Amino acid sequence: MRSYRFVTMDVFTDRHFGGNPLAVFPNAQGMSDAEMQALAAEFNLSETTFVLPPEDPVNTARVRIFNRTAEMPFAGHPNVGTGFILADRARDRMLRFEELAGLVEVHLDSDAAGVVVGATVAAPQPLHIGVELPIDLTAACAGIELDGIVTTSHLPTIAADGGNPRLLMEVTAAAMAAATPDLAAFRHAVAVTPALGGKLSLYLYRREGAGLRTRMFSPLSGTWEDAATGSAATPLAGFLLHLSGTESATWDIVQGVEMGRPSLMRTTARRTPDGIRTTVGGSCVVMLRGEVLLPEITVL
């Protein structure tokens, strides 16, 4: 049997049983694609990461990210958590991960005593704004009334910056509390909207003081609700900067409250010559350490 170590942690929180759970395999060399996907389904978390040697030795590692059903080009909390676990491989407190979406830079975050407590990741691509969707279609997906969607600033809009596109939708406080994803409506939405490419994740947000409250639903990929979604927080931060017309901004985003797993994501957005660039960061707490035993691969 082949043995592979793993670590699980809660990401975007400073306490156990909060934030978004993540499993990391720090040395996945020798695993097949099918085994990685099967392990991600076995752990049944929103994402699991597998660390491999980099193709370019100047980089830290090649990192592959799988949700329950497919590989992902980029995701926020998997990069923050994987960077936290690989802190001993950092050079000048920075790690560089080769991913499907491109090169991802992860900066380690420390407390006053210099102890690494989390990480901040830069989205690998500038903000890309996609199509708008009708409010009747998106309200059905979220299981809310039409008047629960706030359209003062924008209609429900697709945005991305290297990860899966997210549908950004401002809602009222009552709609935020009442939202429940409707799987049939999700399936209908992707069927009638070819631009979605068969994928749809809703990122509901509302303003709360100087920060934001959010919820994320992605039932088509097996995640009914996500406790913290870094790869949705970054396009949201970038999109809000786009709407504001200012040069830069920061937002603290709270997610996962309705799930009993409160999470805090700290985001930044700034205008650059190649577009709006964003970051997301937060703290991590290690939960479990163990090993997985896989059968030997038979070579014919």
C-alpha positions in Angstrom: 0.0 0.0 0.0 1.1 3.6 -0.6 0.8 6.0 2.3 0.1 9.7 1.9 0.0 12.2 4.8 -2.8 14.8 5.1 -3.7 17.7 7.2 -7.2 19.3 7.7 -7.7 22.8 9.0 -10.3 25.5 9.3 -9.5 28.5 7.1 -10.6 32.1 7.5 -11.0 31.7 11.2 -8.9 32.0 14.4 -10.8 29.3 16.3 -11.7 25.6 15.9 -14.9 24.6 14.2 -15.3 27.9 12.4 -14.3 29.0 8.9 -14.1 26.7 5.9 -12.7 23.2 6.3 -9.9 22.1 4.0 -7.8 19.0 3.5 -4.2 19.2 2.2 -1.9 16.5 1.0 1.6 18.1 1.3 3.2 15.5 -0.9 0.9 13.9 -3.5 3.6 12.8 -5.9 2.6 9.4 -7.4 -1.2 9.9 -7.1 -3.2 9.6 -10.3 -5.8 12.2 -11.3 -8.6 9.7 -10.6 -7.2 9.1 -7.1 -7.1 12.8 -6.3 -10.7 13.2 -7.5 -11.8 10.2 -5.5 -10.1 11.5 -2.3 -11.7 14.9 -2.7 -15.1 13.1 -2.9 -14.2 10.9 0.0 -13.3 13.9 2.3 -16.5 15.5 1.1 -15.2 19.1 1.7 -15.7 22.0 -0.6 -12.1 21.6 -1.7 -9.0 19.4 -1.2 -5.5 20.3 -2.4 -2.7 18.1 -3.6 0.9 19.4 -3.6 3.3 18.3 -6.2 6.9 19.4 -7.2 6.9 22.6 -9.3 7.6 22.4 -13.0 9.8 25.5 -12.6 12.2 25.2 -9.6 11.9 28.9 -9.0 8.4 28.3 -7.8 7.4 26.6 -4.5 5.0 23.9 -5.7 2.4 22.8 -8.2 -0.9 22.8 -6.4 -4.0 21.0 -7.7 -7.4 21.8 -6.3 -10.4 19.5 -6.5 -13.9 19.9 -5.3 -16.2 17.0 -4.9 -16.8 16.5 -8.6 -14.0 18.3 -10.6 -10.7 20.0 -10.6 -10.7 23.8 -10.1 -8.3 26.3 -11.8 -8.1 28.5 -8.6 -9.8 28.9 -5.3 -9.3 31.1 -2.3 -9.4 29.2 0.9 -7.4 26.2 -0.5 -4.5 28.6 -1.4 -4.6 30.3 2.0 -4.7 27.0 3.9 -2.1 25.3 1.7 0.2 28.3 2.1 -0.2 28.1 5.9 0.7 24.3 5.9 3.7 24.9 3.6 5.0 27.9 5.5 8.4 26.2 6.0 8.9 26.2 2.2 8.5 30.0 2.0 11.2 32.4 0.7 11.0 35.8 2.2 7.5 34.9 3.6 6.2 34.2 0.1 5.2 31.1 -1.8 4.5 30.7 -5.5 2.0 28.0 -6.6 1.7 26.8 -10.1 -2.1 26.3 -10.8 -4.3 25.8 -13.8 -5.3 29.5 -13.6 -1.7 30.6 -13.6 0.9 31.5 -11.0 -0.5 32.2 -7.6 1.5 34.2 -5.0 0.7 33.5 -1.3 2.1 35.8 1.4 2.3 34.5 5.0 0.7 36.5 7.7 2.1 36.5 11.3 1.0 37.7 14.7 2.9 40.1 16.9 5.2 37.3 18.1 6.2 36.4 14.5 4.2 33.2 14.5 2.5 32.4 11.1 -1.2 32.5 11.7 -2.6 32.6 8.1 -1.9 33.8 4.6 -3.0 36.3 1.9 -3.4 35.2 -1.7 -3.5 37.3 -4.8 -6.0 36.4 -7.5 -4.1 35.1 -10.5 -5.9 37.2 -13.1 -7.4 40.7 -13.3 -11.1 41.1 -12.7 -13.3 39.9 -15.7 -16.9 41.0 -15.7 -19.3 38.7 -17.6 -23.0 38.6 -18.4 -25.9 39.9 -16.4 -28.7 37.5 -15.5 -32.4 38.3 -15.2 -33.6 38.8 -11.6 -36.5 36.3 -12.0 -34.0 33.6 -12.9 -31.5 34.4 -10.1 -34.2 34.9 -7.5 -35.5 31.5 -8.3 -32.1 30.0 -7.8 -31.7 31.7 -4.4 -35.2 30.8 -3.3 -36.1 34.4 -2.6 -38.7 36.9 -3.7 -37.9 39.4 -6.6 -37.9 42.3 -4.2 -35.2 40.7 -2.2 -32.7 41.6 -4.9 -31.2 45.1 -4.7 -30.7 46.5 -8.2 -29.7 50.1 -7.3 -26.1 49.6 -8.3 -26.2 46.6 -10.7 -28.2 43.6 -11.9 -26.9 40.1 -10.9 -23.6 39.9 -12.7 -21.0 37.2 -13.4 -17.5 38.1 -12.4 -14.2 36.1 -12.0 -10.5 36.7 -11.6 -9.0 33.3 -12.3 -11.4 30.9 -10.5 -14.8 29.7 -11.3 -17.1 32.6 -12.4 -19.5 33.7 -9.6 -22.8 35.4 -9.9 -22.7 38.5 -7.7 -26.1 39.5 -6.4 -26.8 42.3 -3.8 -29.8 41.3 -1.6 -31.7 42.7 1.4 -31.1 41.5 4.9 -34.4 39.6 4.9 -33.5 37.8 1.6 -30.0 37.0 2.9 -31.6 35.3 5.9 -34.2 33.5 3.9 -32.1 32.3 0.9 -32.2 28.6 0.2 -30.8 27.2 -3.1 -33.2 25.6 -5.5 -31.4 22.9 -7.5 -34.0 22.7 -10.2 -33.7 26.4 -10.8 -29.9 26.2 -11.0 -30.2 23.5 -13.6 -32.7 25.6 -15.6 -30.5 28.6 -15.4 -27.5 26.9 -16.9 -29.7 25.3 -19.5 -31.1 28.6 -20.8 -27.8 30.6 -20.4 -25.1 29.1 -22.6 -22.6 31.8 -21.5 -22.5 30.1 -18.1 -20.8 27.0 -19.6 -22.8 24.6 -17.4 -21.5 26.2 -14.2 -23.3 28.5 -11.7 -22.4 29.7 -8.2 -24.4 32.4 -6.5 -22.6 34.9 -4.2 -25.2 36.9 -2.3 -24.0 40.0 -0.5 -25.2 42.9 1.5 -23.5 45.8 3.1 -23.1 45.7 6.9 -21.5 48.8 8.4 -18.1 49.3 6.7 -17.9 45.6 5.7 -19.9 43.0 3.8 -22.0 39.9 4.7 -22.2 37.1 2.2 -23.5 33.6 1.4 -22.4 31.3 -1.4 -24.4 28.5 -3.0 -23.0 26.1 -5.6 -25.2 23.0 -5.6 -24.2 21.9 -9.1 -20.7 21.2 -7.9 -21.8 19.5 -4.7 -21.5 22.5 -2.4 -25.0 23.3 -1.1 -23.5 26.2 0.9 -19.9 27.3 1.5 -18.7 28.7 4.8 -16.0 31.0 3.2 -15.3 31.5 -0.6 -12.1 33.4 -1.3 -12.5 33.0 -5.0 -15.9 34.7 -4.8 -14.7 37.4 -2.3 -12.0 38.6 -4.6 -14.2 39.2 -7.7 -16.8 40.8 -5.4 -14.1 43.2 -4.0 -12.9 43.9 -7.5 -16.4 44.5 -8.8 -17.3 46.9 -6.0 -14.2 48.8 -6.8 -15.2 48.9 -10.4 -18.6 50.3 -9.5 -17.1 52.9 -7.1 -14.6 54.5 -9.5 -12.0 54.8 -6.8 -8.4 53.7 -7.1 -8.3 51.1 -4.2 -10.4 49.8 -1.4 -10.5 47.2 1.4 -13.4 45.2 2.7 -13.8 42.7 5.6 -16.2 40.0 4.4 -18.1 37.8 6.9 -19.6 34.6 5.6 -20.8 31.3 7.0 -22.8 32.7 9.9 -26.0 31.0 8.8 -24.1 27.7 8.7 -22.8 28.1 12.3 -19.3 28.5 10.9 -18.5 32.2 10.9 -15.6 33.2 8.7 -13.7 36.4 8.2 -12.0 37.2 4.8 -10.0 40.4 4.5 -10.0 41.6 0.9 -8.2 44.4 -1.1 -8.8 45.7 -4.6 -6.7 48.2 -6.6 -6.6 49.5 -10.1 -3.4 48.5 -12.1 -2.3 49.0 -15.8 -3.7 45.5 -16.7 -7.0 45.8 -14.8 -8.4 45.5 -11.2 -6.3 43.2 -9.0 -7.4 41.7 -5.7 -6.3 39.8 -2.7 -7.9 37.8 0.1 -6.5 36.7 3.4 -7.3 35.3 6.8 -6.3 33.0 9.6 -6.1 29.2 9.8 -6.4 26.6 12.6 -5.1 23.0 12.2 -7.7 20.4 13.0 -6.6 16.8 12.0 -3.4 15.0 10.9 -3.4 11.5 9.4 -2.6 9.3 6.5 -4.4 7.7 3.6 -3.5 4.2 2.3 -3.9 3.6 -1.4 -3.3 0.3 -3.3 -0.2 -0.1 -5.4 -0.7 0.8 -9.0 -0.3 -2.2 -11.3 1.8 -1.6 -14.4 0.9 -3.9 -17.3 
